[in-house]
Amino acid sequence: MKRLSLHLVSAMALGTASLATAAPDAVEQDQWPFSATPRASFSEPWAMTFLPDGTALITEKRGVLKHVDVETGTVHEIKGVPKVAYGGQGGLGDVILHPDFAQNNVIYLSYAEHGDGGNRGAAVARATLKLGSDGGSLSDTKVIWRQAPKVSGKGHYGHRLAFGPDGKLWISSGERQKFTPAQDMNANLGKVIRLNEDGSVPSDNPFADQGGVTAQIWSLGHRNPLGIAFDAQGRLWEHEMGPEGGDEFNLIRKSGNYGYPEVSNGDHYGGRPIPDHDTRPEFIEPKISWTPVISPAGLIIYDGERFADWKGDAFIGGLSAEALVRVTLNGEAASEAARYDMGARIREVEQGPDGSIWLLEDGDGGRLLELSPK
């Protein structure tokens, strides 16, 4: 029998939100420690990032990049986005800024792309952004990374992006619902990837001397990683969807193997068992495991001042949980602290320049919500 989820334990002990989700009109907003202000709505929004002027870029899964004035709700489309392979979990994914964006206007996009014979895979491109009164455009677009190999199916791309304090580009790469590539060192599926800003491989990567896609790998044994973020001490945290049970929140270590599909705290769909992490000590256990699942998507580690009591906490969007999940970090330990029922699938979490927390609801008509202290 799988272990009881940490959230269920904390919910029973601390009276946190129920595992059951509520319809949107049943959300008890009086119970939130914040107010939520809708600023705009989108068609299948997936990710967002803020520009230095306080406006934002938001991706829509069908392949549209939007420039948004979050104060007025004015939205314009950015032209020149690469063609995406839309369908299933695939489409336009993450968007982040180059660390020197204020000088070079370079952004990074992740997306699913077509391959030969109907196969697909995630890609990451960098491009120069030029804004205008009608939105703007991308130029000098160059693909700097691809999942290899491309495979059939439309799920588990991962493709979350982050720049680390080391100035390197980090990419979460899902195992594309193929299981075994997560342990195959000749594939970059089911891995956390570390690259230079131009897509080349850093010489200090753990497997750099092996060349090829192996050289890109920082950690392995991941399933569907949909959130990566660095804490103030430079540690990389990641979450990923488990199978039937066993969503994970992990502290990522250099050359670490997180076990999938050899171990998981969930089982295969249909009930076929997978050994638990504690049966194979050579694999790294998650810091938190959720059963029932929350279907985590989007991740920040808060470092603002508006929610001063939450500084250093992680915030995770819950798709199936229809919630915002707050996790406290204590060195290398983590525990769920609260779960705020949002009444909608939460796809993305972002921190604003003034310390507000921003959420994107999933699906058609997904709203952009600004959370502010009450």
N, C-alpha and C positions, 0 to 999 in steps of 0.2 A: 504494500500500500504506500502511495506517495505521502510525503510529509505534508502536514497541514500548513497552508500558506502563512507567511509572516503577517500578512495583512489581516487574515481572519483572526489570528491570535491577538494582534493589537486592537482589532475592532472589538473583540469580546472584552479585552482588558480595559480599554481606554474609551470605549463608546464612540469610535470613529464611524464614518459613514458606512451605511449598509453595503454589502456586496451587490445587492439588487440595484438596478438602475431605474431612474424615474423618467416619465415622459417630460418633454420640455416644459409644459405648463405646470408641472408638479414640483419644479425645482424650488427648494426653500431658500430663497435669496437672503432672507434675514439671518440665516445660519452662516453665510459666508463672512470671512473677515475682510472682505474687499467689496467694492462695487465693480460692476462689469458694464462698460459702455460700448455698444456696437458702433463701429466707425465706418464699415463698408461690408459688402458681401461679394462672393466670388463663386465661380464655377469650378468645383473640385480643387480648391487651393491645397497646396502641399507644403510650401516652405516660405519663409520670409527672412529678410535681413534689413537692417536700418542703414541708411546713408548718413554721411557726416552732417547734412543739413536737417536731419530729423525726419525726412521722408523715408519711404520704404520701398523695397522691391518684393513682390509676391509672385510665386510661380503657381500656375494652374496646370493640372495634370495633362490636359489635352495638348499642351505645347505653347502656352501663352505666358509671357512675362509682363507683369503689370508694375507701373510706377504709381505709388499711392501717396497722396498728401493725407496723412493720418488725422490731421486736425480737421480738415474740411470734408474728407471722404472723396475728394476728387481722384479719379482713376484714369490713367492713360496706358495704352499698350506700347511696349517696346518692340520694335521690328528687328528682324535678323536672327531670331532664335533658331537653333538647329532643329531639323525635322526629328520628331520623336516617334517611337513605336508605342502608340497608345493602345491600352487594353489590359484587362486584369489589373495587376498592381503597377503596370508600366506606364511611362509617360515622362513629362518633365518633373524633375525632382527638386534637389536642393539648390540654393543660391547663397553664395558668400562673397565677401570682398577680399581682394588682395590686401595684405597688411599695409601696403603703401598706396592704397586706393586714392588717398587725397592727392597724391602726386601723379599716379599713372592711370587712374580710372579703370583698372582691370577688375573684372568679376569672374567668378567660376560658377558653372552650371553643371549639374548632373542630370542624366536622362537615360531612358531606355532607347536603344537604337536597333534597327533591323540588321540582320546578317544574312548569309546565304542559306537557302533551303528552308526559310521560315524561322531560322534560329534568331535569338535576340540576346542582348546583353547590355549592361550599364556602360555608360561612357561619361567622362568628365572633360569639359571644354573650358578654355579660358578665352575671354574676349574683352575688348575695350568698349565701355559704355559711354555713349554721348547722349545727354538728356536734352530735350527740347520742349517747346510749348505743346506739341502734339504727343509727347511721350518720350520719344528718342529712339535710338537704334544701337545695335551691336556691330562691331567691325573687328577685323583681324582675328576672327574666331579660329581657334586651333584645338583639336582634340589632343589631350595630353595623357589620357589613360583610358583603357578599355578592360572590361571583364574578359578573361580568357580561360576556357573557351566560351564562345557563344553556344547556347543550348536552346532546346525547345522549351515552351512554356512561357508564362507571363507573370510569374511570381518571384518574390524574395530577391529583389535587386539590391535592397539596402540603400546604397549610394548616398549616405549622409556625408557631409563635408565639414571640416574644421581646420583652421590654422592653429598650430600649437605655439606655446611660448618659445619653442626652438625655431620658429619661422618655417617649419615644414608643413606640408599639406597632408592631412590625414583623411582617409576615405574608408567608410564601412562598406564591405562587399558581401552581399548575401550569397547563400549556397544554391540559389535558384531552384529550390525544392528538389534538388538532386542528391541530397544527403552526403554521399561519399566525397565530393570535391572539397568539403570543409576540412578533410584530413589529407588531401592530396597536395603535396608541395609543388607539383608541376602545374597547378591551377591557382588563380588568385580569387576563386570563389570561396565564400565562407571565411574570409580573412579580414583583419584590419590592415590597411595599407598605409605606408609612409613614403612620401615623395618630396623632392624639392619643388619649389613653386613653378618650375617649368616642366614638370613631369619626369625629370631624370631621377635616378635612384641615389639616395644619400649613401656615402661610403660606409657610414657607421650603422646601417641597417643590419639586423642580426644574421641575415642570410645573403648579404650583398655579394659575397665571393662566389655564390652559386649561379649568378647571372639569370637572365630571362625574367619571367614573372615571379620566380621564387625570390629574387632579390628585392622585390617590392614589399614582401610580407613582413609585418611586425608581430602579429599574433594570429592564431588559427583556431579552428574548431568552433566557429560561429554559425548561427542559423540564419536569422533575418534581422540584422542589426539596424535599427532605425533611429538611433540617437547616439551621438558622441559629444563630449564636452570636457574641457579641462578645468580643474579646480585651481584655487589660488596658489597652491604648492606645485603646480605643474603636472599633477597626476591626471591621467586620462580615464574617464568613466564612460561606460557604454551600456546600453540596454538592447535587448533583442527579444523577439517573439519566440516563445517555445512552441512545441507541437500542441498536443492536447494536454494543457497544463505546462508549468515550468517556464513561464516568462522569467527573464534574468536581468539583473543589474550587476555589472561586472567592473572591477578595477583592472585595467589592461596593463599587462606586464610585457616587457620585451621578450620575444620568442615564446610567450606563454601559449599553452594549448588548453582551450576551454571545453574540449571534449566532444562536441557534437559531431556526428550522430552516435558516437560510442556510448555517451552518457547524456542524460537529461533528467531533470526533476519532473518532466512530463512523460507521457506515452505517445506513441504514434496514434494518429487518427484511426478510429476503429478499435482501439484498445490494446494493440500489440505492445507489449512492455518494452521500455528502454531502461537499462540499469541506471540507478540514481548516481549522482556525482560521488557520494560517499563510498561507493563500491570500488572506485578507481582513483586512488589518491594521487596518481601521476597527473591527473587533469585538475585544472583550477576550478574550484567551486564558485558559484555566484555569491555576491555579498547579500543579495535578496533574491528570493525565488517566489513567484506568485502562482498559486493554484487555488481557486480559479484564476484564469489569466486576466490581465488588464489590457492586453494588446498595446504595448507602449509605442508611442510615436512622438518624436520631438523631445529635446532635452536641453535644459540650461542649468548652470550652477550659478545661482544668484549672487551678485556682488554689488548691488546697488544700495541706496540709502532710504528709499521710500518705504520699503518693508524692512526696517532695520533689524527686527527680530529674526528675519529669515536669511540674513546674510550668511553665505556659505552653504545654504541648503540647495538640493537639486530639485527641479520641477520637471515632471514627466506628463505628457499628454496621454490619456487613456482612450483608446478607440472603443473597444467593447465595454470598458468600464464607464464610458461617457463621463469622464472625471479628469480633474487635475490632481495629480498625486505629488505630495511633498515628501521628500526624503531628507533626513538629517545625515550629515557626514561628520564623523568623528575620527580624524586621521584616516586610517584605511578601513574603518568600519562604516556601515550604513544601515539605516532602519527606516521603515515607513513611519512618518509622523502624522500625516493627515491625508484624507481623500475628500476633495470637494466635488460634490455631484454637480455637473454642469448641464445635465439634461441633453447632451449632444456629444457625438464622437469628436474628440479633440485630436487634431492632426499635428499641430505645431505649437511650440512654446518659444517665445523670444523675449529678451529683455530690451526695453526701450532706453534711449539715451538718458532720460530723466529718472530711471529706476522703476518705471511702470513695468508690469508683466503683460505681455500680449499673447493672445491665443487665436488660432485659426480653427474653426469648426470644419469637419470633413464633409465632402460631398457637394452636390449642387446647392447653391444658396448658402454655402458655408460662410459664417460671419467672422469678421475681424473684431475681436473684443479687447478692449483695454481694461486691465484690472488696476484699480487704484485703492489705496488704504481708505477704510471708512473713517 
